[in-house]
Amino acid sequence: MSDTGGYRRVNTAQDATETLLDHWPIRDGEAYLTAIQACLDAIMERVHPQAARNAFIKAAEEAGVSLLQ
């Protein structure tokens, strides 16, 4: 995923946070906001990275962003 419709590799909670903040097609939505918080919490080791991954997937579904897993 990029501004030109390409793909982005997201391997870590840091990558996911940067993608959400800098490259996401929408800036609102409950799942979007939840994903940002979950990713930040994973970076700070407050939640398991899988929780951030799950939140990121839900945000992608909300935004209509395709994921390759």
Order of alpha helices (4+ residues) and beta strands (2+ residues): alpha-alpha-alpha
